[in-house]
Amino acid sequence: MVDITHKISTLRTATAQAIVNVGSPETIQAVLSKTVPKGDVLEVARTAGLFAVKNTSNAIPDCHPMPIEFTGIQFECLPNAIQIEVTVKTIYKTGVEVEAMHGASIVALTIYDMLKPIDKKVEIATIKLLHKKGGKSDFADYQDMHLSIAVIVCSDSVAAGTKEDSSGKIIVSKLEKLGMTIADYLVIPDGVAGIQEKIHHYCQQKTDVVILTGGTGLSHKDVTPEAILPLLDRRIPGIEEAIRSYGQERTPYAMLSRSVAGFKGDTLILALPGSTSGAGESIDAVFPSVLHVFKLLNGYNHGK
C-alpha cells in the first residue's frame, strides 16, 4: 500500500452514484410495493452497501483500513431506473472515494441480483464519483496566489562548509512538489543579529513566506526563536501546536522543539527544526493548509 504516514487526519467525504436501469415501470412498482420475490430490494441493497463500505480494504488491495464515521445511502426511483447515491465520511489520512464507489457498486449489484428473476432487461448503467472533499485537494487554488517564498538555513557548520545542508533542501523539495516556487534559498550562521537582518530584508522585499530551519532546539547556540519573537507583530500559536503535535506522533523528542510561527507585517515567518526529519515533517504538518492565512489578509492580491 501507498505510505500515508506523512499525511494528517482531516475530515474526508465522498459521494458516489450508481444507476440501475430496468425494463419497465412495473419493475419499479414491484420494488416500491415490496413485492419482489427475493424481498425488500432497497433495504437489502442498503444493508449490503453498508457492509461493502466498511469492508473496502478487504476487497481492494491498495485501500487502507480506516474508521468509517458515516455512511448514507439514498435511492431515487425513476420510471425506468433506480438512482443510488452513497456518501461516506471519515476523519483520517486518506480519502474515501473508493469506499463510496465500492458501496455504490455493491448496492447496484444487489439490486441487479434481486431484480433479474423478474426483469431480464435490468442492467447496471453507470458508477461514478460525484464529488469528494478533504485533504490537500481542498487547497489546490493556493498555486494561483503566486507566493514568494524564502528558505533560510541557520547553521554555523553548514555556513562554514563543514557540513552539507539537508533540512533546507528537504523543505525546498517538498514545497516544489506542491507546485510552489522558491524565490530564494540561503545559508547563514547561527546568530540573533544575522537572522534578524535577513528577516528585515525579506519583509522589506514583501516576501510572502520566510521559512527558517535550524536553531530551534535547546543548546546554547539555538537562538532562532530569540531572534524572531521580538520582530513578530502577531504570533500564531495554532501553527506551532500543529507542528509539535504532528512531530510528537512520530518521535517523543518533538516536544523539545521551539518552532515559532507568526506575521511581521504581511510576511509569514516560520521557524522549523534543523533536523532533516523535523524540517520535512513540519512541512507535511502544515502545508498547504497554512497558506489559507493569506486569504484572511485584507486586500491580498491573488494576481500579484
C-alpha positions in Angstrom: 0.0 0.0 0.0 1.0 3.6 -0.5 2.7 5.2 2.5 0.4 7.7 4.1 2.2 8.1 7.4 3.3 11.6 6.5 -0.3 12.8 6.0 -2.5 14.5 8.5 -6.0 13.3 9.5 -8.8 15.6 8.2 -12.5 15.3 7.6 -12.9 13.4 4.3 -16.2 13.0 2.5 -17.1 11.4 -0.9 -20.4 10.8 -2.7 -20.7 8.2 -5.5 -23.5 7.4 -7.8 -24.7 4.2 -9.4 -27.7 3.8 -11.8 -29.6 0.6 -12.4 -31.8 0.6 -15.4 -34.9 -1.7 -15.6 -37.0 -2.9 -18.4 -40.4 -1.5 -17.4 -42.1 0.8 -14.9 -43.7 -2.4 -13.5 -40.4 -3.4 -12.1 -40.1 -0.1 -10.2 -43.6 -0.6 -8.9 -42.7 -4.0 -7.6 -39.7 -2.5 -5.8 -41.8 0.2 -4.2 -44.6 -2.1 -3.2 -42.1 -4.6 -1.8 -43.5 -7.5 -3.9 -40.2 -8.7 -5.5 -39.9 -12.4 -4.6 -36.4 -12.0 -3.2 -37.6 -9.5 -0.6 -37.4 -5.7 0.1 -34.9 -4.7 -2.6 -34.0 -1.3 -1.3 -33.4 -2.3 2.3 -31.4 -5.4 1.4 -29.3 -3.3 -1.0 -28.8 -0.7 1.6 -27.6 -3.3 4.1 -25.2 -4.7 1.5 -23.9 -1.3 0.8 -23.1 -0.6 4.4 -21.1 -3.8 4.7 -19.4 -3.0 1.4 -18.2 0.4 2.5 -16.8 -0.9 5.8 -15.0 -3.8 4.0 -13.5 -1.9 1.1 -9.9 -2.6 2.2 -10.7 -6.3 2.2 -11.7 -6.2 -1.4 -9.4 -3.6 -3.0 -5.8 -4.5 -2.3 -4.3 -0.9 -2.1 -7.1 0.6 0.0 -6.2 1.3 3.6 -8.3 0.1 6.5 -9.9 3.1 8.1 -12.6 4.1 10.6 -15.8 4.8 8.7 -17.6 7.5 10.6 -20.8 7.8 8.5 -22.4 6.1 5.5 -25.6 7.4 3.9 -27.4 5.6 1.1 -30.1 7.3 -0.8 -32.4 5.9 -3.6 -34.4 7.7 -6.2 -36.8 5.5 -8.1 -37.5 6.8 -11.6 -39.9 5.3 -14.2 -37.2 3.1 -15.7 -34.3 3.3 -13.3 -33.1 3.4 -9.7 -30.6 6.1 -8.9 -28.3 5.3 -6.0 -26.1 7.8 -4.1 -23.7 6.7 -1.4 -22.0 9.3 0.9 -19.1 8.3 3.2 -17.3 10.3 5.8 -14.3 9.7 7.9 -11.6 11.6 9.8 -8.4 10.0 8.5 -5.3 10.5 6.4 -6.7 9.4 3.1 -9.9 9.9 1.1 -13.0 7.7 0.9 -13.9 8.0 -2.7 -13.2 4.3 -3.3 -15.2 3.4 -0.3 -18.2 5.4 -1.7 -17.8 3.8 -5.1 -17.4 0.3 -3.7 -20.6 0.8 -1.7 -22.5 2.2 -4.7 -21.3 -0.8 -6.8 -22.4 -3.4 -4.3 -25.8 -1.6 -3.8 -26.3 -1.7 -7.6 -25.2 -5.3 -7.9 -27.5 -6.3 -5.1 -30.4 -4.6 -6.8 -29.5 -6.4 -10.1 -29.4 -9.8 -8.4 -32.8 -9.3 -6.7 -34.5 -8.0 -9.9 -33.1 -10.3 -12.6 -35.7 -13.1 -11.9 -38.5 -10.7 -12.8 -36.8 -8.4 -15.3 -34.4 -9.7 -18.0 -33.5 -6.2 -19.1 -32.2 -5.0 -15.8 -28.6 -3.6 -16.1 -26.1 -1.5 -14.2 -25.7 1.6 -16.3 -23.1 3.7 -14.6 -21.0 4.0 -11.5 -19.1 7.3 -10.9 -17.7 9.6 -8.2 -19.9 12.8 -7.9 -17.6 14.7 -5.6 -15.1 14.5 -2.8 -13.8 16.8 -0.1 -10.9 16.8 2.4 -7.2 16.7 2.3 -4.8 18.7 0.2 -7.1 18.8 -2.8 -9.1 21.4 -0.9 -6.2 23.8 -1.2 -5.4 23.4 -4.9 -6.1 27.1 -5.5 -3.1 28.2 -3.4 -1.0 27.8 -6.6 -2.8 30.8 -8.1 -1.6 33.0 -5.3 1.9 33.3 -6.8 3.5 33.5 -3.4 7.2 34.4 -2.9 9.0 32.0 -0.5 12.4 32.3 1.0 14.2 29.4 2.8 16.9 30.2 5.3 19.2 27.6 6.8 20.6 28.7 10.2 23.7 26.7 10.9 27.3 27.6 11.8 28.6 24.3 10.4 26.7 24.4 7.1 27.7 28.1 6.7 31.4 27.2 7.3 31.2 24.4 4.7 32.0 21.6 7.2 28.5 20.1 6.9 26.1 19.5 4.0 22.7 21.1 4.3 19.8 18.6 4.2 17.0 20.3 6.1 16.8 23.3 3.8 16.9 21.1 0.8 14.1 18.9 2.0 11.9 22.0 2.6 12.6 23.2 -0.9 11.9 19.8 -2.4 8.6 19.3 -0.5 7.4 22.8 -1.4 8.3 22.4 -5.1 6.4 19.1 -5.2 3.4 21.1 -4.0 3.8 23.3 -7.1 5.3 26.2 -5.2 8.3 28.3 -6.4 11.2 29.1 -4.1 12.3 32.7 -4.6 15.5 32.4 -2.5 17.5 29.8 -0.6 20.5 30.7 1.5 22.6 29.6 4.5 23.6 31.8 7.3 25.4 31.2 10.6 23.5 31.0 13.9 23.2 34.4 15.5 20.5 36.8 16.5 21.7 39.8 14.5 22.2 37.9 11.3 18.8 36.2 11.5 17.1 39.5 12.2 18.9 41.2 9.4 17.7 38.7 6.9 14.1 38.8 8.2 14.1 42.6 7.9 15.4 42.3 4.3 12.8 39.8 3.2 10.0 41.8 4.9 11.1 44.9 3.1 11.1 42.9 -0.2 7.4 42.0 0.5 8.3 38.3 0.6 5.2 36.3 1.5 6.7 33.4 3.4 10.1 33.2 5.2 11.0 29.7 6.4 13.9 29.3 8.7 15.3 25.8 9.6 17.7 25.3 12.5 18.3 26.8 15.9 15.0 25.9 17.5 16.5 23.4 19.9 17.8 23.8 23.4 21.5 24.1 23.0 23.2 27.5 23.8 23.7 28.1 20.1 20.0 27.7 19.3 18.8 31.3 19.1 16.4 31.4 16.2 13.3 31.8 18.4 15.0 34.6 20.4 15.8 36.3 17.1 12.4 36.0 15.7 10.0 36.6 18.6 10.8 40.3 19.2 10.1 41.0 15.5 6.6 39.4 15.2 3.6 41.6 15.1 1.3 38.6 15.5 2.2 35.2 16.7 0.1 32.2 15.5 0.2 29.5 18.3 -2.0 27.1 16.3 0.6 26.6 13.7 3.3 25.9 16.3 0.9 23.5 18.1 0.2 21.6 14.8 3.9 21.2 14.1 4.7 19.8 17.5 1.6 17.6 17.7 2.4 16.1 14.3 6.0 15.5 15.3 5.1 14.1 18.7 3.1 11.3 17.0 6.4 10.3 15.3 9.0 10.9 18.0 8.8 11.9 21.7 11.6 14.4 21.1 9.4 16.7 19.2 8.2 18.3 22.4 11.7 19.7 22.8 11.5 21.8 19.6 10.7 25.5 19.9 9.1 26.1 16.5 7.8 29.6 16.0 5.1 31.0 13.6 3.8 34.5 13.1 3.5 37.6 11.0 5.8 40.5 10.6 3.7 42.9 8.6 2.2 40.7 5.9 5.1 38.3 5.8 4.5 34.8 7.4 7.6 33.7 9.3 8.1 30.0 10.2 11.0 28.7 12.3 11.3 25.0 11.9 13.6 22.3 13.4 17.1 21.9 11.9 17.0 18.1 11.6 16.1 16.7 8.2 13.2 14.7 9.6 11.9 17.5 11.8 12.0 20.0 8.9 10.3 17.7 6.5 7.6 16.6 9.0 6.9 20.3 9.8 6.2 21.0 6.2 4.0 17.9 6.0 2.1 19.1 9.1 1.0 22.5 7.9 1.4 22.8 4.2 -0.5 23.6 2.1 -3.4 24.4 4.5 -1.3 27.0 6.3 -1.5 29.2 3.1 -5.1 29.9 4.0 -3.7 32.7 6.2 -3.2 34.7 3.0 -6.9 34.5 2.2 -7.5 36.0 5.6 -5.3 39.0 5.0 -7.4 42.0 3.9 -6.7 43.1 0.4 -4.5 40.1 -0.6 -3.9 40.3 -4.3 -4.1 36.8 -5.8 -2.7 38.0 -9.1 0.4 39.8 -7.9 
